[in-house]
């Protein structure tokens, strides 16, 4: 049996998720970031889900998502209701999960051509 490595083309994808970093294609990021199929926005100034508030909503909405996935680290932690409500008022779905689940979900949806935005929260070094 022949095995070959197939790499998705046409969008940024997550290759690996660890406790302190996330690897996009072949580059490891070690601070929180936002990910869209066509770009990564590094150094997102969020270090914990509990610090997210309504003010953070606009930065994500500016990327024009149809769905937002929030990876909150090694464990799922729900942000404040005001943060979640900011998306629901605009008719944008938001899902909160741990970083590994967020990466899998993002890769699947981006591979389908969906306009998904993922926020990955990583602990400070």
C-alpha atoms as a printed R data frame, in Angstrom:
    type eleno elety resid chain resno       x      y      z
1   ATOM     1    CA   UNK     A     1   0.000  0.000  0.000
2   ATOM     2    CA   UNK     A     2   1.320  3.431 -0.934
3   ATOM     3    CA   UNK     A     3   0.808  6.307  1.454
4   ATOM     4    CA   UNK     A     4   1.126  9.900  0.354
5   ATOM     5    CA   UNK     A     5   0.832 13.199  2.143
6   ATOM     6    CA   UNK     A     6  -1.883 15.411  0.768
7   ATOM     7    CA   UNK     A     7  -1.863 19.036  1.818
8   ATOM     8    CA   UNK     A     8  -4.978 21.122  1.367
9   ATOM     9    CA   UNK     A     9  -4.582 23.956 -1.089
10  ATOM    10    CA   UNK     A    10  -6.329 27.271 -1.235
11  ATOM    11    CA   UNK     A    11  -6.689 27.941  2.509
12  ATOM    12    CA   UNK     A    12  -4.668 28.118  5.693
13  ATOM    13    CA   UNK     A    13  -5.064 25.027  7.842
14  ATOM    14    CA   UNK     A    14  -4.048 23.805 11.278
15  ATOM    15    CA   UNK     A    15  -1.579 20.962 11.233
16  ATOM    16    CA   UNK     A    16  -0.998 20.442 14.972
17  ATOM    17    CA   UNK     A    17  -2.317 21.673 18.310
18  ATOM    18    CA   UNK     A    18  -0.245 21.540 21.486
19  ATOM    19    CA   UNK     A    19  -0.598 22.901 25.006
20  ATOM    20    CA   UNK     A    20   1.495 25.994 24.236
21  ATOM    21    CA   UNK     A    21   1.174 26.428 20.482
22  ATOM    22    CA   UNK     A    22  -0.678 25.775 17.263
23  ATOM    23    CA   UNK     A    23   1.056 24.907 13.988
24  ATOM    24    CA   UNK     A    24  -0.386 26.518 10.853
25  ATOM    25    CA   UNK     A    25   0.846 24.577  7.851
26  ATOM    26    CA   UNK     A    26   4.560 24.525  8.874
27  ATOM    27    CA   UNK     A    27   4.758 27.468 11.286
28  ATOM    28    CA   UNK     A    28   4.128 27.272 15.024
29  ATOM    29    CA   UNK     A    29   2.332 30.177 16.695
30  ATOM    30    CA   UNK     A    30   2.718 30.527 20.459
31  ATOM    31    CA   UNK     A    31   0.463 33.496 21.193
32  ATOM    32    CA   UNK     A    32  -3.271 33.904 20.650
33  ATOM    33    CA   UNK     A    33  -4.352 34.538 17.062
34  ATOM    34    CA   UNK     A    34  -7.293 34.758 14.672
35  ATOM    35    CA   UNK     A    35  -7.468 32.491 11.646
36  ATOM    36    CA   UNK     A    36  -9.427 32.909  8.425
37  ATOM    37    CA   UNK     A    37  -9.046 30.724  5.342
38  ATOM    38    CA   UNK     A    38  -7.044 33.462  3.627
39  ATOM    39    CA   UNK     A    39  -5.031 34.943  6.516
40  ATOM    40    CA   UNK     A    40  -3.824 34.670 10.088
41  ATOM    41    CA   UNK     A    41  -3.864 37.662 12.394
42  ATOM    42    CA   UNK     A    42  -1.149 37.112 14.963
43  ATOM    43    CA   UNK     A    43  -0.810 38.488 18.487
44  ATOM    44    CA   UNK     A    44  -4.540 38.700 19.205
45  ATOM    45    CA   UNK     A    45  -4.448 40.410 22.637
46  ATOM    46    CA   UNK     A    46  -6.520 37.778 24.467
47  ATOM    47    CA   UNK     A    47  -4.994 35.402 27.010
48  ATOM    48    CA   UNK     A    48  -8.120 33.925 28.613
49  ATOM    49    CA   UNK     A    49 -11.758 33.424 27.625
50  ATOM    50    CA   UNK     A    50 -12.855 35.296 30.738
51  ATOM    51    CA   UNK     A    51 -11.348 38.523 29.411
52  ATOM    52    CA   UNK     A    52 -13.477 38.564 26.244
53  ATOM    53    CA   UNK     A    53 -16.210 41.169 26.200
54  ATOM    54    CA   UNK     A    54 -18.461 42.998 23.745
55  ATOM    55    CA   UNK     A    55 -15.496 45.114 22.598
56  ATOM    56    CA   UNK     A    56 -13.768 42.056 21.123
57  ATOM    57    CA   UNK     A    57 -16.751 41.223 18.929
58  ATOM    58    CA   UNK     A    58 -16.084 43.966 16.366
59  ATOM    59    CA   UNK     A    59 -12.551 42.704 15.586
60  ATOM    60    CA   UNK     A    60 -13.993 39.317 14.662
61  ATOM    61    CA   UNK     A    61 -16.980 40.719 12.764
62  ATOM    62    CA   UNK     A    62 -14.620 42.880 10.682
63  ATOM    63    CA   UNK     A    63 -13.402 39.622  9.093
64  ATOM    64    CA   UNK     A    64 -16.955 39.008  7.782
65  ATOM    65    CA   UNK     A    65 -17.504 35.473  9.091
66  ATOM    66    CA   UNK     A    66 -20.539 33.320  8.573
67  ATOM    67    CA   UNK     A    67 -19.457 31.331 11.640
68  ATOM    68    CA   UNK     A    68 -16.996 31.963 14.483
69  ATOM    69    CA   UNK     A    69 -15.175 29.186 16.306
70  ATOM    70    CA   UNK     A    70 -13.509 30.059 19.588
71  ATOM    71    CA   UNK     A    71 -10.770 27.769 20.871
72  ATOM    72    CA   UNK     A    72 -10.265 28.487 24.570
73  ATOM    73    CA   UNK     A    73  -7.105 26.506 25.286
74  ATOM    74    CA   UNK     A    74  -6.780 22.957 26.551
75  ATOM    75    CA   UNK     A    75 -10.278 23.081 28.038
76  ATOM    76    CA   UNK     A    76 -13.579 24.548 26.927
77  ATOM    77    CA   UNK     A    77 -14.323 27.764 28.836
78  ATOM    78    CA   UNK     A    78 -17.329 29.888 27.959
79  ATOM    79    CA   UNK     A    79 -16.791 33.661 27.695
80  ATOM    80    CA   UNK     A    80 -19.165 36.285 29.093
81  ATOM    81    CA   UNK     A    81 -22.714 36.337 27.777
82  ATOM    82    CA   UNK     A    82 -22.195 39.864 26.382
83  ATOM    83    CA   UNK     A    83 -19.466 38.527 24.082
84  ATOM    84    CA   UNK     A    84 -21.624 35.663 22.816
85  ATOM    85    CA   UNK     A    85 -24.679 37.891 22.375
86  ATOM    86    CA   UNK     A    86 -22.735 40.278 20.128
87  ATOM    87    CA   UNK     A    87 -22.574 37.581 17.448
88  ATOM    88    CA   UNK     A    88 -26.095 36.314 17.905
89  ATOM    89    CA   UNK     A    89 -27.509 39.843 17.466
90  ATOM    90    CA   UNK     A    90 -25.793 39.988 14.061
91  ATOM    91    CA   UNK     A    91 -27.016 36.523 13.043
92  ATOM    92    CA   UNK     A    92 -23.506 35.029 13.187
93  ATOM    93    CA   UNK     A    93 -23.144 31.599 14.767
94  ATOM    94    CA   UNK     A    94 -20.464 31.090 17.414
95  ATOM    95    CA   UNK     A    95 -19.189 27.824 18.855
96  ATOM    96    CA   UNK     A    96 -16.876 27.524 21.860
97  ATOM    97    CA   UNK     A    97 -14.584 24.510 22.265
98  ATOM    98    CA   UNK     A    98 -11.080 23.512 23.280
99  ATOM    99    CA   UNK     A    99  -8.279 24.319 20.826
100 ATOM   100    CA   UNK     A   100  -7.953 20.784 19.440
101 ATOM   101    CA   UNK     A   101 -11.672 20.557 18.634
102 ATOM   102    CA   UNK     A   102 -11.623 24.112 17.254
103 ATOM   103    CA   UNK     A   103  -8.767 23.187 14.895
104 ATOM   104    CA   UNK     A   104 -10.568 20.088 13.600
105 ATOM   105    CA   UNK     A   105 -13.811 21.990 13.089
106 ATOM   106    CA   UNK     A   106 -12.070 24.937 11.418
107 ATOM   107    CA   UNK     A   107 -10.157 22.642  9.018
108 ATOM   108    CA   UNK     A   108 -13.339 20.834  8.021
109 ATOM   109    CA   UNK     A   109 -15.352 24.003  7.411
110 ATOM   110    CA   UNK     A   110 -12.528 25.870  5.645
111 ATOM   111    CA   UNK     A   111 -12.007 22.806  3.445
112 ATOM   112    CA   UNK     A   112 -15.675 23.046  2.432
113 ATOM   113    CA   UNK     A   113 -15.133 26.649  1.368
114 ATOM   114    CA   UNK     A   114 -17.075 28.163  4.274
115 ATOM   115    CA   UNK     A   115 -16.218 31.653  5.555
116 ATOM   116    CA   UNK     A   116 -15.211 30.537  9.026
117 ATOM   117    CA   UNK     A   117 -13.104 32.530 11.475
118 ATOM   118    CA   UNK     A   118 -11.351 30.808 14.371
119 ATOM   119    CA   UNK     A   119  -9.914 32.497 17.422
120 ATOM   120    CA   UNK     A   120  -7.301 30.446 19.284
121 ATOM   121    CA   UNK     A   121  -6.481 31.480 22.845
122 ATOM   122    CA   UNK     A   122  -3.008 30.429 23.946
123 ATOM   123    CA   UNK     A   123  -1.514 30.952 27.409
124 ATOM   124    CA   UNK     A   124   1.223 33.559 27.762
125 ATOM   125    CA   UNK     A   125   4.749 32.157 27.567
